[in-house]
């Protein structure tokens, strides 16, 4: 009788762990996950636009001729 009292809880605890393991698998990312990733992608893209404008201005400044500055001083 004591052996049965020990075996029953052991068997029940292993079956609950097995059920928990099978139900823990997800079916994929939900819609909120895609909104979360999309929100941060939108932030990154919106930061790239001003960065590209500044980069183009810097490149134009580096390769611009210096004649314009000398004619203004005369």
C-alpha positions as CSV (number, residue, x, y, z in Angstrom):
1,X,0.0,0.0,0.0
2,X,2.9,2.4,0.8
3,X,4.5,1.6,-2.5
4,X,1.3,2.5,-4.4
5,X,1.0,5.8,-2.4
6,X,4.5,6.7,-3.6
7,X,4.2,5.5,-7.2
8,X,0.9,7.3,-8.0
9,X,2.2,10.9,-7.3
10,X,5.4,10.0,-9.2
11,X,3.4,8.9,-12.2
12,X,1.1,11.9,-12.0
13,X,4.0,14.3,-11.8
14,X,5.6,12.9,-14.9
15,X,2.5,13.0,-17.0
16,X,1.8,16.6,-16.1
17,X,5.4,17.5,-17.2
18,X,4.8,15.7,-20.5
19,X,1.6,17.6,-21.1
20,X,3.3,20.9,-20.3
21,X,6.1,20.1,-22.7
22,X,3.8,19.4,-25.6
23,X,1.7,22.4,-25.0
24,X,4.7,24.7,-24.7
25,X,5.4,24.7,-28.4
26,X,4.4,27.8,-30.1
27,X,2.8,28.0,-33.5
28,X,4.9,30.9,-34.7
29,X,5.1,34.6,-34.1
30,X,1.9,36.4,-33.4
31,X,0.6,39.6,-35.0
32,X,1.9,41.7,-32.1
33,X,5.4,40.5,-32.7
34,X,5.2,41.6,-36.3
35,X,3.9,45.0,-35.2
36,X,6.8,45.3,-32.7
37,X,9.4,44.5,-35.3
38,X,7.7,46.8,-37.9
39,X,7.7,49.7,-35.4
40,X,11.4,49.5,-34.9
41,X,12.0,49.1,-38.6
42,X,10.0,52.2,-39.2
43,X,12.2,54.1,-36.6
44,X,15.4,52.9,-38.3
45,X,14.2,53.9,-41.8
46,X,13.0,57.3,-40.6
47,X,16.5,57.9,-39.2
48,X,18.1,56.9,-42.5
49,X,16.5,59.7,-44.5
50,X,18.1,62.7,-42.6
51,X,21.4,60.7,-42.4
52,X,21.4,60.4,-46.2
53,X,20.6,64.1,-46.7
54,X,23.5,65.0,-44.4
55,X,25.9,62.6,-46.1
56,X,25.1,64.0,-49.6
57,X,25.6,67.5,-48.3
58,X,29.0,66.5,-46.8
59,X,30.1,64.9,-50.1
60,X,29.0,67.9,-52.0
61,X,31.0,70.1,-49.6
62,X,34.1,68.0,-50.0
63,X,34.1,68.0,-53.8
64,X,32.9,71.6,-54.4
65,X,35.3,73.9,-56.0
66,X,36.9,76.6,-53.8
67,X,36.6,79.3,-56.5
68,X,33.2,80.4,-55.2
69,X,34.7,81.3,-51.8
70,X,37.6,83.3,-53.4
71,X,35.2,85.3,-55.7
72,X,33.0,86.4,-52.8
73,X,36.0,87.8,-50.9
74,X,37.0,90.1,-53.8
